[in-house]
Amino acid sequence: MSLNRFTEDIDAILIRDPAARSWFEVLTCYPGLHAIWFHRLSHGLWCSGLGPLRWLARFLAMLTRWVTGIEIHPGAKIGRRVFIDHGMGVVIGETAELGNDCTIYQGVTLGGTSLIKGEKRHPTLGPRVVVGAGAKVLGPFTVGEGAKVGSNAVVVSAVPAGATVVGVPARLVEDGRSDSLSQQRVGSGAFAAYGVTEDTQDPRDAQLAMLAHAVAEQQRLISALEKRLGVNASAVDEESSAAS
């Protein structure tokens, strides 16, 4: 691994984490960085295809999990400048693929839904994808470039490029063409930590709020009509019950 790869990994963390204050702090205190570096070594051993070296790759991955709390299968393909923030409980499966500049938070699972050996079982994340804490992305589909997955979402189908998904199961709340990391790079400071911004709302919550508002408005109109007609709704209900 070249010196340039080392330096860009550290710079990526300094850009995306306001808590990172110096190179030395990142180098010594960021388990996500250590997990990525150890994965590059284990991935190289895995790609040799030799049985003993593949065993060594799995063993190294296990040691990395003990040290960092992050489990990455040696077969997973991880691009450049990927940042695993906090990292505890992250699981990345064998056939998962992460594009350049992805950001993954703690508790994320990139998992498979098939038991068939040799086939693609885990998701592919395009460049600049953000996956929030606790999210589960399960299956051999693609999360498009610049997409954002909200914290604790469960994603079981493809996500369009630039979109934001939240909820269980995950639902689309935005379908833009730009992504937060690109916006941040031009100085707007719009990076969507944990995959969402404060104005992001679950579409189902929005629909329920609209329904509640409509019911309240309907009740207000009914009350106004009762006053104009001099009718007491409860008295009418009692008379109807007595007549039946």
N, C-alpha and C positions, 0 to 999 in steps of 0.2 A: 504494500500500500504506500503510495507516494506521500511526501510531505504535504503536497497541495491538498490531498484528501483529508489529512488530519486537520489542517488549518481551516478548511471550509466547513468541516463538521462543527468545530468550535465556534466559528463565526455565525453559523446558522442558529446556534443556541443563543448567542449574545443578541441576535436580531429579534428572536421570537420570545425570549423570556426576560421580562423586565427585572426579575430577581437576580439574573446573572450579572455580576459586577466586573469580573475580570477573567482573563484566560486561565489563570491558575485555579480560580474557584471552579470554573467549568471542568477543567481537566481532572480535578480531584474529587468533586462533589456531585457529579451528575451520572447516576447509574445507567440512564438511557444511552449516554455516550459510550460508556464502557461496554454495554450490551451490543451495540452496533459494531464496535471494533472487534470484539470477540467473535461476533457472528461472521464477519468477513473472513476470519481465519477458519472457522468451522465450515463455512460455505465452500471455501477453496478445497478443503479436505473432502467434503461431500461430493464435489464435482469431479473428483478423481475417478469415481466409480469403483474403486477398489474396496473390497469388503472390510479389511482391517482399518483402512483410513476412514471409511464411513462410520465404523464403530467409534473411532477416535473423535470424529466430528460430533456424534451424538453425546459422547461423554463430556466433551468440552462444552456443549450446549447445556448439559445438566449442571456442570460446575458454574457456568455463567448464571443460570437460574438461581442457584444457591446464593451467589454473591450479590446479584442485582434484583432478584425478584421478578425478572423478565424472562419469559420462555419463548425462544425463537427456534423453530426447527431449522437445522442446517440447510435444508433444501429450499427454504424461502428465498425469494429474490428481492433484495432491498436496494433501492437507488441511492443517489447521492443526496447529502444534506437532509436526511431523514432525522427528525427529532422526536424521541420518545420522552415526554415530559413526566416527571415523577416516576412513572413506569411500573410501580408495584402491581402485580397481577396481570400484566399484559401477556397475551398468548397469541402467537403468530404461527399458523400452520404450515405444513410442508409445501403446499403448492401455492401459497399466497405470494403476491407480487405487489411491491410498493414502489410507486414512481418517485422521481426526484422531488425533494422539498415537502414531503408529507409530514404531518404532525399528528402524533398519536399520544393520547393521555392515558392515565392509569386505569386499570381494570378493563381495557379493551380486549375483545376476542375477535380475531380474524379466523373464523372456524369453518369446518367442512360439514356438509350434510350427507355425504355419500360414504359408503364403506368399501367401495371398489378400488383396489390398489392400482396405481399407475395412471389414473385419470385425474383431471383437474377437479379439485374438491373445494378449494378455498378461494376467496375473492381476490380481485385485482384492483388496486387503488391507482388511479391515474395521478399525474403530477399535481402537487399542491393541495391534495385532499387533507382535510382536518377531521379527525374522528374524536369526539368528545368522550369524557370519562365514563366508563361503564358501558359503553356502546358495544353491541354484538353485531358483527357483520358476517352473515352465515350463508355460504354457498359460492358456487363457481361463476359469479357474475362480475360485472365491472362497475366500480364507482367512478364516475367520470371526472375529468380534469377540473380541479378547483372546487369540487363539491364539498359540502360540509354535513357531517353527521352529528346531530345533537347528542348531548350526554344521555346515557341510558336508553337510547333508541335501539330497536331490534330491526335490523335491515335484512330482508330476505329476498330482495329483487334488485335489479339494476337501478342505479341512480344517474340521472342525466348530468352532463358536465355543467358546472356552475350552480347546481341546485343545492337546496338545504332540505334535509329530512329530519323529522323528529317523531317521537312517539313509539308505541308498541301496538301493532307493527308500525314501522316507520312510514310516515306520510309526507308528501311533498308540501313544503310551505313557500319555497321560492324557486324560481327557475330562471336565474340570471345567467349572463354569459361571462361575467367577471368573477374573480375570486379574491378572497380577502388578503392573501399573501401578496399578490400582485399589487393590490391597492396600497398595502402598507409600504411596499418598496418605492412607490412614487410619492410617499410622504403623507398620505391621508391618515395613517394610524388606524386603519379599519380592520386589522387582523381579528378574526372571530375565534377567540380563545374558547376551547371546549365545543367548538362547532356551531355556536349560536351567538347572537347579539341580543341586547336587552329588548329590542322590539320584535323579536321572533316569537310567533304565537302558533301553537298547535292548531291546525285548521278545524279539528273536531271541537276544541275548546271554543273557537270563534263561532262555530255553528250553534253550539249550545247556548252561548251568550246571546246570539241573535234570537234564538227560539225563546229564551227566558224574557227578553225584551218584548217580543211580539205578544207573549201571553200576558205580560203586565199591562201592555197597551190595550189589549182586548178587554181585560178586566176593568180598566179605567173607563172605557167606552160603555161597557155594560152598566157600570155603576152610574154613569151620567144619564143613560137612558132610563134607568129605574127611577132616578130622582125626578126627571121630567114627567114621567108617567105616574109618579106617585105609587109605584109598585115596590113591595118588599120581597126580594127574591126568596128569602127563607120562609115567609108566610105562604108564598105560592107553592113552594115545595111541600109544606105541611098539608095544604089543602089538597094537592094532587095525591099525596100518600093516603089521606083519609078517604078520598073518593074511590081509590082503587081497593 
